[in-house]
Amino acid sequence: MLDALAAGAVGLAAASFLVLGAAIGWIVRVPTGVVAGVMAFGAGALISTLAFELVAEAHAVGGLLPTLGGFLVGAIAYVLADLALARRGARARKRSVALQSEPGVHAAPAAAASASVGIAVAIGALLDGVPESLVLGLSIAQGGAVSIPLLVAVAVSNLPEGLASAAGMKHEGRSARYVFGVWGGIALISGVAAMLGFALLAGAPPELVAVVTTIAAGGILAMVANTMIPEAFAADRSFTGLWSALGFALAFALYQLG
């Protein structure tokens, strides 16, 4: 029970960077280039962690077929869910001026902000964050300790999402209570997801762990490709590749250092 609570605390700590980002985005007008750089860095860190920490280790314990099957299922599930949410406005959830330039979504003044768009953004953030939290809990279940590269990658990727979405919600005319209620709730749900990842799969057969891990990994990679890198590149075409490479290098170095 204590280990499950510890896993939940780790998931909550990583997700708290959503709230921190939201606070920064609410108080300070951060240049879009800075948001894009942090987002690209987080994307590179996540890709590195997926490759070395999740997929490779899932293959080592569960074999090739469970690993590939889970990975493809996760990617397909994420893409289908993301497409459905994009029609409600969630496509812009990582944009530093979220929703204001999405065609057909936010052409009206801030006073006419759509509740359905705000809900879609929140659900989209859950879609991004729950797989990350789940694998954080799994990492503790498998190794008895939190994966530092994974924790860093998730925390860094959460910061610009909270920042970008809070800035967009503020532009919509949302209240501070609404914005921080949304992100605080998502952080709590992420903590519960990490706790469940530990509690439900500690001691599970290796093949099952491999499938669940790679379902989450496939969803995370699809999220990086669908949202993080395109949004970062749209805001800063010059240094997105460099920041992504630096994030990849840091996560790889942390993995090699144990």
N, C-alpha and C positions, 0 to 999 in steps of 0.2 A: 504493500500500500504506500509506504514511504517513497519507494522508487517511482511509482506511478505519479505521485504528487510532485516529485522532483522533475519528472518528464513534463508534467503540465506547467510547472514553473518556468522551465526552459522555453517551452513553446510560447508562454505568455511574455517572457522577456524579449524573445525575438520579435513577436508581434507588437510589442510596445513601441517599436521604432515606427510603426504606422501612426501611432498617437503623437510621437515626437515630431515626425514629419508634418503631421496635420497642424500641430502647434506652430511650427516654424512657418508653414504656408499661410496660416491665418494671421500671424502677427507681422511677418516680413514679406515684402515682395522680392522673392529670390529670382535672379536672372534665369531665363529659360536655359541658357547654356550650362549653368551650374547644375540645374536639375537633370539636364540631359547627360552630363558627365557622370553624375552619381548613378543614374539609371544604367548607363552603359557599363560602368564599373561593376555594378551588381549583377548585370546580365552575364558578364564574363566570368565572374566568381561562381555563379550558379551553374554555368555550362561546365566549368572545370570540376565542380563538386559532383555533378551528375555523372560525368564520365568516370572519375576515379573513385569516388566515395560510394556511389549508389549502384550504377549499372555493373561496373566491373566486379564489385563485391557480391551483388545479387547473382551474377553468373557463377562466381566461385562457389557459392553455397547451394544454389538451386539449379544450375545447369542452363543450357542455352535456350531451350524451348520455353520454359516458364519466364525467363528473363525477356525474351523477345515478345512473347505473347502479352505479358503484362505491360510492357513499354508501349506497344502499339495500341492496346486498348485504352491506356491512359491518354495518349495523344489524341486519338479519335474522339474520346469522350469530352476532352477539354475543348477541342475545336468545335464540336457540335453545340456544346453549351455556350461557348463564346459567341458563335454566330447568332444563337437565339437572343442572347443578351445585347449584342451589338445593335439589333433592331430597336431596342428600347433606349439606346444611348450610352450603354456601358463601354463602348469601344474607346471612348475618350477618357477612361478612368485614370490613366497614367499621364495625361497631358498636363503640362504646366499651366495652361489656360483651359483646363478641361471643359468641354462642352461648348465653349463659346464659338469655336470654328467648325463644329461638326455639322455638315450640311443637313438641313431639315430637322435638326434637333434643338438648336438654341438660337434661332433667329429672332425670337421675341425678347423684349426687355427682361431684366432680372426679376422684376415683380411677377412675371408670368411663368416662373420656373415650374417645370413639370415634376410632380411628385414621382411619377413612374420612372423618370430618368434618374432621380436620386436613389430610388430603391434599386434600380438596375446597376448603378455604380457600386452600391454596397454589396449586392449579390456577386457582382464581378470580382470585387476584392476578396470575398470569401472563396470564390472559385480559384483565385490565385493563391490564397494563403493557406487553405486547409491542407492541400497536399504537402506543402512545405512543413507545416507543423506535424503532420502525420509521420513524415520521415525523420523528423527530429526525435519524436518519441520512439520510433523504431531503432534509431541509432543507439539509444540508451539501452533498449531491450536486447540488442545484439551484442554490444560491447561493454555494457555496464557503466559507460560514461558518455557524456554528450560529445558529439562530433564537432570539434571547434571549427574546421573549415565550413561545415554545413551551417553552423550557427552564424558565423560571420557572413556567409553568402546570403542567408535569408534576411538577416538584420539589415544589411546594406541595401538589398533589393526592396525592402519594405519602406525605407526612409523616403525615397522619391515618390513612391506611390501615395503615401499619406500626404506628402507635401503638395504634389500635383493635384490630387483630388480635392483637398481642402481649399486650395486656391480657386479651383473651378466651382466648388459649392458656394464659396463666398461670393464669387462673381454672379452666381445664380440668385443670390439673395437669401441663402440659408442662414439660420441662426447659429450662434456658437454652440448652443445646447444640442441642436440637431447634428452638427458636424462631429462634435466630440462624443456624442452619444453613439453615433454610427461607428466611429473608429474604435472607441472603447469597447463596444459590443463585439466587434470583429476580433479585437485582441483577446477578449475573454473566450470566444468560441475557438480561436486558434489554440489557446492553452488547453482547452478541453480536448481538442483533436489530438494534440501531442500526448496527453494523458491516455486517451483511448488507444492511440498507436502503440503505446507501451503495454497497457493492461490487456488488450485483446490478442496481442501477437507475441508477447514474451513466452518463450518455450514452444512456439508453434513450429510445425515442420518446416525445414529449410526451403522447400519448394513454394510453400504458401507465403513465407516471408519474402522470397524473391519476387513472386508475382505482385504482392501488395506494394513492395518497394518500387518496383519498376512501373506499376500503374501510376503511382505518384510522380515518379521521375519523368515518364512520358508526358504527363500533364504539365509539369513544370517547364520542360523544354518547349512544348507547344506554346505555353504562355510567354516565354522569353522571345520566341520567334514571332509570335502574333502581336505582342504589345510592347515589350520593353525595348527591343532593338529598333523597331520602326519608329516609335515615339522619340527615342533618343536621337536617331539619325535625322528625323524631320526637324528637330530643334537645333542640331549642331552637326553638320555634314563633315566638318573638318577633323574632329578628334574622337568621334564615336568609336572607331576601330581601335585607336590607341588606348582609350579608357577600358574598353572591353578586354584587350590583351593584358593590361595591367591587373584587372580583376581576376582574370584567369590565372595569371602568374602568381598572385598572392594566394589564391585558394590552393593551387598546386603546391606551393612552398609549405603552406600550413599542413597539407596532407602528408607530405614527405617528412616533415618534422614530427609527425605523430600527434 
